[in-house]
């Protein structure tokens, strides 16, 4: 089963990530649950300017990363529970079987 997962990501003043949101999910997962994972896209902070985030826009430093996961069919319940426990997953969607 494939899942699209949207993570919350915090950035610094120049728009670089200050944490790896997918790592928060990885620590919740047992070996063999995920067969493959890849990043699909990463948004830039809404408050980003040419010279970085300004002080009055610092609250706009949260963005999202979108990943796709290929999960072992018999372990999807474990994957869903790990996403719910990670506290970094904003939303997720089952995409169906791997093509």
VODREN-381233 format. One record per residue (C-alpha): residue in three letters; y, z, x. Coordinates in pm, 1 decimal. Last residue first. Example, Ala and Ser with C-alpha at 12.3 -4.5 7.8 and 13.67 -1.06 7.14 Angstrom:
2
[SER [-106.0 714.0 1367.0]]
[ALA [-450.0 780.0 1230.0]]
END
This chain:
99
[UNK [54.3 -945.5 240.2]]
[UNK [29.3 -567.9 232.0]]
[UNK [-36.1 -434.2 -116.3]]
[UNK [236.8 -313.7 -347.3]]
[UNK [606.6 -256.5 -288.1]]
[UNK [613.6 113.3 -374.7]]
[UNK [973.5 230.6 -374.4]]
[UNK [1149.9 512.6 -196.6]]
[UNK [1472.7 705.0 -229.8]]
[UNK [1702.1 936.2 -33.5]]
[UNK [1439.9 1036.6 222.1]]
[UNK [1580.9 1284.6 473.9]]
[UNK [1456.8 1612.9 321.0]]
[UNK [1114.8 1541.1 478.3]]
[UNK [916.6 1725.7 209.0]]
[UNK [944.6 1452.0 -56.7]]
[UNK [855.6 1184.3 196.5]]
[UNK [557.1 1389.0 316.1]]
[UNK [430.9 1430.9 -42.6]]
[UNK [455.4 1053.7 -99.1]]
[UNK [260.7 984.6 221.0]]
[UNK [-10.4 1237.3 138.5]]
[UNK [-52.5 1085.3 -208.5]]
[UNK [-73.5 737.6 -51.0]]
[UNK [-375.3 840.8 158.8]]
[UNK [-663.1 629.0 19.5]]
[UNK [-461.6 309.0 45.8]]
[UNK [-362.9 365.0 409.4]]
[UNK [15.2 318.7 423.6]]
[UNK [214.0 17.6 545.2]]
[UNK [568.2 147.1 577.5]]
[UNK [895.8 -38.5 535.8]]
[UNK [1217.6 116.3 662.5]]
[UNK [1574.8 124.8 536.7]]
[UNK [1836.7 324.1 723.2]]
[UNK [2127.8 476.0 537.4]]
[UNK [2478.1 599.5 598.3]]
[UNK [2658.9 928.7 634.9]]
[UNK [2975.1 933.7 848.3]]
[UNK [3207.5 898.5 547.1]]
[UNK [3311.5 1265.5 567.6]]
[UNK [3472.2 1179.0 901.5]]
[UNK [3725.5 951.3 727.9]]
[UNK [4028.8 1181.5 774.2]]
[UNK [3942.2 1224.7 1142.4]]
[UNK [3913.5 854.7 1202.9]]
[UNK [3577.8 690.5 1255.3]]
[UNK [3566.3 432.7 1530.5]]
[UNK [3835.2 217.8 1697.9]]
[UNK [3762.4 -94.6 1494.0]]
[UNK [3729.3 119.8 1181.5]]
[UNK [3418.8 284.3 1031.9]]
[UNK [3471.0 482.4 711.9]]
[UNK [3181.8 322.7 521.5]]
[UNK [2940.4 400.5 806.3]]
[UNK [2734.3 103.7 924.1]]
[UNK [2414.4 22.4 738.7]]
[UNK [2074.1 -1.6 903.2]]
[UNK [1812.6 -256.2 805.7]]
[UNK [1440.1 -330.5 792.9]]
[UNK [1298.7 -73.5 1035.0]]
[UNK [927.2 -106.0 1088.5]]
[UNK [621.5 102.6 1015.7]]
[UNK [248.2 31.5 1050.0]]
[UNK [-84.8 195.0 959.6]]
[UNK [65.5 516.6 824.0]]
[UNK [-170.9 790.3 701.1]]
[UNK [-400.0 771.3 1005.9]]
[UNK [-270.7 1077.0 1188.9]]
[UNK [-114.2 1339.1 961.9]]
[UNK [241.5 1293.6 838.2]]
[UNK [517.0 1557.4 806.7]]
[UNK [635.5 1513.7 1167.4]]
[UNK [674.6 1139.5 1105.9]]
[UNK [903.3 1193.5 806.8]]
[UNK [1169.6 1376.7 1008.2]]
[UNK [1122.7 1115.1 1281.8]]
[UNK [1231.4 844.5 1035.8]]
[UNK [1575.5 1008.2 1019.9]]
[UNK [1644.1 972.2 1393.0]]
[UNK [1958.3 1177.5 1447.5]]
[UNK [2306.3 1129.6 1590.1]]
[UNK [2322.1 761.9 1494.4]]
[UNK [2604.8 562.8 1655.0]]
[UNK [2907.8 489.1 1437.7]]
[UNK [3171.7 565.1 1704.7]]
[UNK [3265.5 900.9 1550.5]]
[UNK [2903.9 1018.3 1522.4]]
[UNK [2645.8 910.0 1266.7]]
[UNK [2428.2 1083.1 1006.0]]
[UNK [2141.4 891.8 847.7]]
[UNK [1991.7 935.7 502.4]]
[UNK [1662.6 746.8 478.9]]
[UNK [1566.3 468.5 239.1]]
[UNK [1191.5 399.0 223.3]]
[UNK [1025.0 73.2 120.5]]
[UNK [655.6 134.4 66.2]]
[UNK [348.9 -81.8 128.5]]
[UNK [0.0 0.0 0.0]]
END
